[in-house]
Amino acid sequence: MNEPRRPVTTVNTAVEIIDALVGSPDQTLSEISQQVGLAESTTHRHLATLVQNDLVVRDEDTYRLSFRFLDIGTQSQHQHPLYTAGREYIDSLADETGERVWLATCENGFSVSLYWASDRNPLHQHSRIGTRHHLHMSSPGKAMLAELSDEEVRSIIEKHGLPPQTEDTITDEEQLFGELDEIRERGYATSRNETVEGMSAVAVSVSDEVSGILGAIGIGCSTSRMTEDRQKRFVSRLLETADEMAIRTRFS
């Protein structure tokens, strides 16, 4: 989507305040005004409006986001066809493999975590539903990128860049395109210490001819446990599951 020619300043300011509270809850008026670079009187008016609309809660001298965002996010999650069709499959794969299994979709050039399941201890960056990552940083993200044309991939790179998450994250455009060609040929994506140090994963896209790309599913484990045999088994199950999920989305 193109940038608006005349963005609404008040909306931008409200978003900046919300982002500030996401990063550090329970902030004072003074702390928030410093983060957004506005006078306290101006910041207070914006905060009062957000409080009036139940988006921010004031607790004495501090402010925090309200749980209305949880309600909004949960509704968005449950309305996504891939979540509706895929949650049970993710649970089943997690039980079967004993590893972490993720369901992700693509939005505005980012990979967004829709759902995950595992009996293992969660990894912070992956355990929170709604977490956004650059697509080139993870196997689900690369699986989704591989479904796009080179022109679409370049557009995403131009807008969001190729920042590193770890020392092993791909940050070179030519290297990324080379890997995307390999993914298209073999039908699955891999990552090794690219999102989290010490963790490897495999993923496949979920798509159909009617809806196009819906998202991706991936299985991750410690790099030491991702043997060649395990990876082959994971890929086989992921491909089977992706086909079943794509069919199910048509009837969800």
Secondary structure per residue as TSV (DSSP state, phi and psi in degrees):
chain	resnum	aa	ss	phi	psi
A	1	M	-	360.0	134.6
A	2	N	-	-70.7	151.4
A	3	E	-	-68.3	142.1
A	4	P	-	-66.5	141.4
A	5	R	S	-68.2	-36.2
A	6	R	S	-130.0	79.4
A	7	P	-	-63.6	147.7
A	8	V	-	-80.1	113.2
A	9	T	H	-59.6	-41.5
A	10	T	H	-63.9	-36.0
A	11	V	H	-67.8	-43.9
A	12	N	H	-58.5	-41.3
A	13	T	H	-65.0	-42.5
A	14	A	H	-60.8	-40.6
A	15	V	H	-65.6	-40.2
A	16	E	H	-62.1	-40.1
A	17	I	H	-65.6	-43.4
A	18	I	H	-61.7	-44.4
A	19	D	H	-62.0	-38.3
A	20	A	H	-62.7	-39.7
A	21	L	H	-75.5	-26.2
A	22	V	H	-65.4	-44.0
A	23	G	H	-70.4	-30.6
A	24	S	S	-154.5	98.0
A	25	P	-	-71.7	171.1
A	26	D	S	56.9	56.3
A	27	Q	E	-105.7	152.6
A	28	T	E	-82.5	167.2
A	29	L	H	-57.3	-42.7
A	30	S	H	-62.7	-42.1
A	31	E	H	-65.9	-40.6
A	32	I	H	-68.1	-43.8
A	33	S	H	-62.3	-35.5
A	34	Q	H	-66.4	-39.0
A	35	Q	H	-66.9	-39.8
A	36	V	H	-91.8	-6.5
A	37	G	T	72.2	35.1
A	38	L	-	-125.6	160.9
A	39	A	-	-64.1	151.8
A	40	E	H	-61.2	-36.0
A	41	S	H	-64.2	-41.6
A	42	T	H	-68.2	-44.7
A	43	T	H	-60.9	-39.1
A	44	H	H	-62.6	-39.4
A	45	R	H	-63.7	-41.5
A	46	H	H	-66.2	-43.7
A	47	L	H	-62.4	-41.0
A	48	A	H	-60.8	-38.8
A	49	T	H	-67.5	-40.9
A	50	L	H	-66.2	-37.9
A	51	V	H	-64.6	-42.9
A	52	Q	H	-61.3	-30.8
A	53	N	T	-95.9	14.4
A	54	D	T	62.0	27.0
A	55	L	S	-97.6	-23.6
A	56	V	E	-130.9	144.9
A	57	V	E	-114.9	134.0
A	58	R	E	-101.0	123.6
A	59	D	E	-114.5	95.3
A	60	E	T	57.5	-106.8
A	61	D	T	-101.7	6.8
A	62	T	E	-124.0	162.7
A	63	Y	E	-126.2	149.0
A	64	R	E	-147.4	161.6
A	65	L	E	-70.7	146.4
A	66	S	-	-86.0	165.7
A	67	F	T	-75.3	2.6
A	68	R	H	-62.7	-30.8
A	69	F	H	-65.4	-34.7
A	70	L	H	-63.1	-42.3
A	71	D	H	-63.6	-44.7
A	72	I	H	-63.0	-46.6
A	73	G	H	-63.8	-40.5
A	74	T	H	-64.3	-40.4
A	75	Q	H	-63.7	-42.3
A	76	S	H	-62.1	-41.8
A	77	Q	H	-61.4	-49.3
A	78	H	H	-71.0	-19.9
A	79	Q	H	-84.9	-11.2
A	80	H	S	-76.8	127.7
A	81	P	H	-61.8	-30.2
A	82	L	H	-72.2	-34.6
A	83	Y	H	-66.5	-46.2
A	84	T	H	-60.0	-41.8
A	85	A	H	-85.2	-21.5
A	86	G	H	-109.6	-12.3
A	87	R	H	-58.3	-44.8
A	88	E	H	-64.8	-35.1
A	89	Y	H	-66.2	-39.5
A	90	I	H	-64.6	-44.4
A	91	D	H	-59.1	-43.4
A	92	S	H	-64.6	-43.7
A	93	L	H	-64.5	-37.9
A	94	A	H	-64.3	-41.8
A	95	D	H	-65.2	-40.7
A	96	E	H	-69.4	-43.9
A	97	T	H	-91.5	-23.3
A	98	G	S	72.4	15.7
A	99	E	S	-119.5	178.4
A	100	R	E	-80.0	131.4
A	101	V	E	-126.3	132.7
A	102	W	E	-120.9	149.1
A	103	L	E	-121.3	122.7
A	104	A	E	-132.2	158.8
A	105	T	E	-133.7	172.9
A	106	C	E	-111.3	130.2
A	107	E	E	-145.2	124.6
A	108	N	T	52.5	36.9
A	109	G	T	81.0	13.8
A	110	F	E	-124.3	155.2
A	111	S	E	-88.6	128.7
A	112	V	E	-118.2	128.7
A	113	S	E	-74.9	117.3
A	114	L	E	-91.4	-34.5
A	115	Y	E	-168.5	151.2
A	116	W	E	-149.4	158.5
A	117	A	E	-147.9	142.8
A	118	S	-	-175.8	148.0
A	119	D	S	-88.4	-9.9
A	120	R	S	-83.9	163.8
A	121	N	-	-61.0	135.5
A	122	P	-	-69.6	150.6
A	123	L	-	-96.9	128.6
A	124	H	H	-50.7	-48.6
A	125	Q	H	-68.4	-17.9
A	126	H	H	-110.8	-15.3
A	127	S	H	-80.8	-22.1
A	128	R	S	-86.4	120.2
A	129	I	T	-64.1	137.7
A	130	G	T	95.7	-8.2
A	131	T	-	-60.2	134.6
A	132	R	E	-106.0	138.5
A	133	H	E	-131.6	151.6
A	134	H	E	-61.4	141.4
A	135	L	G	-62.7	-31.2
A	136	H	G	-77.1	-5.5
A	137	M	G	-87.6	-17.3
A	138	S	S	-135.1	163.3
A	139	S	H	-67.1	-41.8
A	140	P	H	-60.8	-39.8
A	141	G	H	-63.4	-43.9
A	142	K	H	-68.1	-33.8
A	143	A	H	-62.5	-37.9
A	144	M	H	-74.1	-39.2
A	145	L	H	-59.0	-37.8
A	146	A	T	-65.5	-18.8
A	147	E	T	-81.9	-11.4
A	148	L	S	-94.2	161.3
A	149	S	-	-75.0	161.3
A	150	D	H	-59.2	-35.9
A	151	E	H	-64.0	-41.7
A	152	E	H	-67.2	-38.5
A	153	V	H	-64.7	-43.7
A	154	R	H	-62.3	-36.6
A	155	S	H	-62.9	-40.7
A	156	I	H	-66.1	-43.0
A	157	I	H	-62.2	-42.5
A	158	E	H	-61.4	-36.7
A	159	K	H	-81.8	-42.2
A	160	H	H	-111.8	-12.3
A	161	G	-	74.4	-172.2
A	162	L	-	-129.3	62.6
A	163	P	-	-69.7	151.1
A	164	P	-	-82.2	144.9
A	165	Q	S	-101.7	-38.3
A	166	T	S	-136.3	-179.1
A	167	E	T	-66.4	-20.2
A	168	D	T	-98.8	-0.1
A	169	T	S	-66.4	137.2
A	170	I	-	-68.6	124.6
A	171	T	-	-124.2	1.7
A	172	D	-	-103.5	126.1
A	173	E	H	-61.9	-43.3
A	174	E	H	-63.6	-40.7
A	175	Q	H	-64.5	-39.2
A	176	L	H	-63.9	-45.8
A	177	F	H	-63.4	-35.4
A	178	G	H	-63.4	-40.3
A	179	E	H	-70.6	-36.7
A	180	L	H	-62.8	-36.5
A	181	D	H	-62.5	-40.9
A	182	E	H	-64.7	-40.4
A	183	I	H	-62.2	-43.6
A	184	R	H	-62.8	-35.4
A	185	E	H	-74.0	-42.6
A	186	R	H	-93.7	-19.2
A	187	G	S	92.7	7.4
A	188	Y	-	-154.0	160.4
A	189	A	E	-115.1	153.4
A	190	T	E	-130.0	158.7
A	191	S	E	-144.8	145.4
A	192	R	E	-137.6	104.7
A	193	N	S	60.9	23.4
A	194	E	S	-91.9	-26.2
A	195	T	S	-106.1	-43.4
A	196	V	S	-134.3	130.7
A	197	E	T	-58.5	131.4
A	198	G	T	87.1	5.1
A	199	M	E	-124.5	137.9
A	200	S	E	-122.5	158.1
A	201	A	E	-154.3	158.3
A	202	V	E	-127.8	150.2
A	203	A	E	-153.6	155.9
A	204	V	E	-133.2	153.1
A	205	S	E	-80.2	158.0
A	206	V	E	-119.2	117.1
A	207	S	E	-154.9	163.4
A	208	D	E	-146.2	170.2
A	209	E	T	-68.9	-24.2
A	210	V	T	-82.9	-53.0
A	211	S	T	-92.8	-13.9
A	212	G	E	77.6	-149.7
A	213	I	E	-75.2	127.6
A	214	L	E	-102.0	-32.2
A	215	G	E	163.5	-149.0
A	216	A	E	-155.4	155.8
A	217	I	E	-125.7	143.7
A	218	G	E	-143.2	156.6
A	219	I	E	-122.0	130.0
A	220	G	E	-127.1	149.6
A	221	C	E	-154.8	176.0
A	222	S	E	-61.6	145.8
A	223	T	G	-57.7	-34.8
A	224	S	G	-65.9	-25.5
A	225	R	G	-93.4	-9.6
A	226	M	-	-85.1	74.4
A	227	T	-	-76.4	167.9
A	228	E	H	-62.4	-41.2
A	229	D	H	-65.0	-44.2
A	230	R	H	-63.9	-40.9
A	231	Q	H	-61.8	-41.6
A	232	K	H	-62.0	-43.3
A	233	R	H	-65.3	-42.2
A	234	F	H	-60.9	-45.3
A	235	V	H	-61.4	-43.7
A	236	S	H	-59.5	-45.8
A	237	R	H	-69.3	-37.0
A	238	L	H	-64.9	-41.9
A	239	L	H	-64.2	-43.6
A	240	E	H	-61.6	-44.8
A	241	T	H	-66.8	-40.6
A	242	A	H	-61.4	-40.5
A	243	D	H	-63.7	-43.5
A	244	E	H	-66.0	-40.1
A	245	M	H	-65.6	-40.3
A	246	A	H	-62.0	-40.9
A	247	I	H	-66.1	-42.0
A	248	R	H	-67.0	-32.8
A	249	T	H	-61.2	-26.6
A	250	R	T	-68.6	-20.6
A	251	F	T	-114.4	6.1
A	252	S	-	-88.9	360.0
